[in-house]
Amino acid sequence: MVDLFDKLKMEAGPLAKYSHFADGYFTFPKLEGDIGPHMKFNGRMVLNWSLNNYLGLANHPEVRRVDAEAAAQYGLGSPMGARMMSGNSVHHVELERQLAEFEKKEDAMLLNYGYQGVVSIIDAIVDRKDVIVYDAESHACIIDGVRLHMGKRFVFGHNDMESLEKQLQRATKLVEETGGGILVITEGVFGMSGRQGDLKGVVALKEKYKFRLFVDDAHGFGTMGATGAGTGEEQGVQDKIDLYFSTFAKAMASIGAFVAGDKRIINYLRYTMRSQIYAKSLPMPLVVGAIKRLELLRTKPELKEKLWTIVRAMQSGLVDQGFNIGLTTSPVTPILFKGGVAEAAHMALDLRENFNIFCSVVIYPVVPKDVIMFRIIPTAAHTLEDVERTLKAFSALKEKLDSGYYKSLELEALAKPV
Ligand SMILES: Cc1ncc(COP(=O)(O)O)c(C=O)c1O
């Protein structure tokens, strides 16, 4: 028998074991100033590629004005209580109406946080007789929702429609015995690789198998599709998505989330979802601010066009220079290198200290052991000069990596560059 906390101190976990040198620099860094491509880090201005502020709305003057006015008018306390009891308002209802209309669904429901929301939606819509079939590279909120499920769950290979079909066959057999139903869960845009979920492929399987489809489109909302309605719109299958989810934490540059679908199912969720029934509703400034953001997202297509100008310049520039950007078909732009954790850390350090570029680096266990992934998030607020500067910096980094320079440096040599 051990003392529980002693065990935690001994087994730091896959990322915490680096905290002695990473803390405050690679992990939990403090970016200061107005949210945008140029922010202060460690006392110096850096070019920042690590915020999901896709449309540049975080610091849009109209957004800042409405946020401030709503905070002054309502305070952060309003409304008090859960939506069902005393926390509803005309603004909450109006935002839901507008989201449903934008997503071409009968109804929509606000959620306090995306992560909680997804976990709780999954929890609410399946019981032990039902089977969940989900993509192997699903976001943690999907995985955690699936973990709450008392019935069977089958995972299919990432975006692999053959594998999905096999799992649907297994699931179908099972629910024929239990009398349950099948829920398929995938994402619109996978946030690490930038790859779109094969929604068209999933939807095609509806011809052969009976299931309902839940799509987390956190990175597709506002960035994909002709009107920005997301990856369902992009692939022409929005009407076949049974439950469409997005967070406000990315293109909307705020907090909160929503789920949209058929009226009766959304109503079922309103009266069933534990994370909403047993929690205070979204504060009024967030709701009023979200209405303004949605208006800009719908009426200013130039924001999405500008985002894509930056995305195309960055992605084609990287490919032209021989970089591996994986299989992205969205703004999310990974740059993949071969190397270990020490090399990754030294590259990121070099990028920050010598090129004044801030870009998150992703290491094992998020990517395989010998892979280094820099993840660039272009936004409408970036410029083509920002792209040029970044392409040059990555070329210099690549040359050094190929020459073995970073390999010659020890991980411990990093100790506190701050
Ligand atoms: C795919 C995906 N789903 C859900 C979430 C969680 O959303 P939130 O930040 O609103 O909790 C995120 C990250 O923010 C995400 O990337």
Ligand as a Chemical Component Dictionary entry (heavy atoms), coordinates in Angstrom:
data_LIG
# 
_chem_comp.id                   LIG 
_chem_comp.type                 NON-POLYMER 
_chem_comp.pdbx_formal_charge   0 
_chem_comp.three_letter_code    LIG 
# 
loop_
_chem_comp_atom.comp_id 
_chem_comp_atom.atom_id 
_chem_comp_atom.alt_atom_id 
_chem_comp_atom.type_symbol 
_chem_comp_atom.charge 
_chem_comp_atom.model_Cartn_x 
_chem_comp_atom.model_Cartn_y 
_chem_comp_atom.model_Cartn_z 
_chem_comp_atom.pdbx_ordinal 
LIG C1 C1 C 0 -11.885 19.253 -31.073 1  
LIG C2 C2 C 0 -12.148 19.999 -29.799 2  
LIG N1 N1 N 0 -13.279 19.752 -29.119 3  
LIG C3 C3 C 0 -13.547 20.391 -27.957 4  
LIG C4 C4 C 0 -12.681 21.306 -27.417 5  
LIG C5 C5 C 0 -12.984 21.901 -26.082 6  
LIG O1 O1 O 0 -13.590 23.163 -26.177 7  
LIG P1 P1 P 0 -13.525 24.187 -24.958 8  
LIG O2 O2 O 0 -12.194 24.863 -25.007 9  
LIG O3 O3 O 0 -14.676 25.121 -25.240 10 
LIG O4 O4 O 0 -13.728 23.429 -23.690 11 
LIG C6 C6 C 0 -11.486 21.592 -28.099 12 
LIG C7 C7 C 0 -10.511 22.568 -27.576 13 
LIG O5 O5 O 0 -10.754 23.653 -27.177 14 
LIG C8 C8 C 0 -11.222 20.937 -29.326 15 
LIG O6 O6 O 0 -10.104 21.168 -30.011 16 
# 
loop_
_chem_comp_bond.comp_id 
_chem_comp_bond.atom_id_1 
_chem_comp_bond.atom_id_2 
_chem_comp_bond.value_order 
_chem_comp_bond.pdbx_ordinal 
LIG C1 C2 SING 1  
LIG C2 N1 SING 2  
LIG C2 C8 DOUB 3  
LIG N1 C3 DOUB 4  
LIG C3 C4 SING 5  
LIG C4 C5 SING 6  
LIG C4 C6 DOUB 7  
LIG C5 O1 SING 8  
LIG O1 P1 SING 9  
LIG P1 O2 DOUB 10 
LIG P1 O3 SING 11 
LIG P1 O4 SING 12 
LIG C6 C7 SING 13 
LIG C6 C8 SING 14 
LIG C7 O5 DOUB 15 
LIG C8 O6 SING 16 
# 
